[in-house]
């Protein structure tokens, strides 16, 4: 091998192994896998995305480079010969080799022409073609030995929209004129319909879901490399109901998953023109509670004015998320009485009548992705009842003699008894005060007498005789 030729092939090997992963696609025009000798066919190397205008293309037949076709994106073979048949591939400087496509060259009176590739959703045409330049008539088309079409003059048949059931053995019969006589000929081809895209498979992420997680469900499918530019649409269902309509997005996302987002999910994939549609198997998605529904409790069943009231909002975190911080808020009659905080209690040191009402509490995560509210409880506050413990000793003794225990007073009589006791005490205090006043007055008069304060009560006679002077004492 000459050094220049060696370098040329070495360059091809390097570029083939250092190129991108995209594969070109070889197509035929007309789109038949079989051509007659003397016919023409055009081969094209299709690249996506399209390469620049000065891109160099390389062609191979049966793994051998074809120098004659070097550099051309499309190659036209005029007047096809038997040696032009074979397995064709192409590549560019920046790509790997394409998948091989076989071109068959026929030199017979009749051949059944079929496309090189048939995919789901394609409109399938076949041609029961006689050799060019010879008259032919009465074509009949069979599939698996059953007649599916016939024509007295036309050789082309529309089989219909292809699906996997379209695959099978096709055969055609036709009369071809040789000289002045029509002879019967037959030709057959096996058609294998290829999947346009695979059956979709659903995946959920993460595998274990807890309330508040970001859930992503993916509907995965794979297009055939020869049809990788085909646009597909995706739709999602939960328990048979549509949760996301047809779109180009193959994911269904819930930023903060809730318990009700659990269920049985399926997805469906279709082409834009709805010629091919496939549904996935069902997957079950379960969502675990992050925390239980809160339960609200009050510390005392019966509250009276001035009691210390504590209302608790209880919930339980999932063991998987035991470190999650929660916030609590309390409402009375629908109005907030304590804003969100880490404290799960609401306290009133000395409860009043107006603190009664219907209470609820709400629990949420710090980022407010999950929020739950308790049921309602009714809190009632009773009026305080005051009872006097003052009882006369005489009443106590009499009651003790009668029943052998302290008197029991009915609540309805307490207010009357309290007033009576209060009046009795008041009279007692007034009596004691009067006695003290009288006692102090007597002491004062006695002191006055002992110190002989005289009172002049002498009577002077008018005659001027002797005076009668005497002392009188006030006797107290």
C-alpha positions, 0 to 999 in steps of 0.5 A: 500500500502506498504511503499516501493511500495509507495516510488517507485511510488512517485519517478516515479511521481517526475521524471515524473514532473521534467524531460525534455520536450522531449517526447519518442515515442513508436513504434511497430515491425512489424509496425501493430496496430493489431496483432493476438493472438499467434503472437509476437510483439516488443515495443520500447521506442525511445528517441531523442537524444538517452539516455545513455546505463544505462538509466532506462525506464518505461512502462505503459499499460492503465496508469498502470505501468508494473513492468515486463518491468521496465528498458528495452528500448525494450520489446518483447511480445511473443505469444500475448494474448488478455490481452496484448492489450491496450494503451502503453506509456513509459518514462525515468527518464529525460523525460515525458510520451510518447503519447499513442499508441494502440495495438489491439489483434485479434482472428478472421479468417481475419483482415486488418492490418494497421500501428498504425500511417500513416503520409504524405509522408509515403509509405502505406502498408496494409495486408489482413491477415488470422489467422496464420496457415490457408490457405487463397486466393483471397484478394480484397482491397477496399477504400470507397467501391471502389476496389483499389487492388486484389491478388489471393495469396498475402495479402500485398498491397502497397496503395502508397505515403500517403497524406491527401486524402489517409484517409478513410475507408479501407476494405478487403475480403478474403477466409480462409480455415477451414478444406477443405472448403474456407469461405469468411471473411471481415475486415475493418479499418479506416485510418486517415493520420496525418500531417507530418508538418503543413501548413507554416505561414509567419511572418515579423519582424519588423511589420513596416519596414523603409529603412535601417532596418534589415528585417527577414521573418520567415517561421514557421511550426510544425513537428508532435512529432512522426516525429520531427527529420524529416529534412525540407527545406525552400524556399522563393519567392517575387512576384512569383520569388525565392529570397532564394533557398531551405535550412535548414534555415527557415528565409529570412533576409535582413540586410538593407532593401530597397524599392525594397525589398517590395512585396508579399512574400510566402514560401514553405516547403518540405521534403529532398526527396520532398515527402511532400511539402506545401506553405504558404499564401501570405503576403504583405511587405511594406517598408517606405522611410527613406528619400526622393530622394534628390533634388539639387538646386542652389541659382541663376539661372544666375551666373556671375564670382565673384558671391556667389554660394550656391548649396543645397541638399534637402531631407525629413526624415520620421516622424518615423525617424526624428532624423536620422542623414544624411550625404551629398556629392557633385560632379561636372562632376562626381568628388567629390568637397565636401566630406561627412558631415552633411552640405547639402550645397556646397558654393563658395564665388566667383565663377569662370568659372571653377566652372560651370558644371554638379552637383549631390549630394548624401545623406546617413545615418551615417552607410551607410545603405541607400544611394540616389543620386539626379538628375543632374543639369547644372550650368553655369557661365557667363563672367563678363561685365564691363561698364564705367559710364563716359560721357561728360556733353555735350553728356549727355545734347545733349542726354537728349534734344533728348530723354529726358533720359540718353543715352542707349548704346548697349553692342556691342558698350561699348568697343569702347566707353570706349576706346574713352572716355579714349583717350579723358581723356588722351588728357585733362590731357595732355592739362591741364599739358601744361597750368600749365607749361607755367603759371609757366614759366611766373611767374618765368621771371617776378620775374627775371625782378623785381630784375634787373639782368643787361646784359652788351652790351656796345660797345667799340669804337676802337678809345678809346673815351668814353665808352657807357654803357647801360642796356637792359632788357629782355622783356618777 
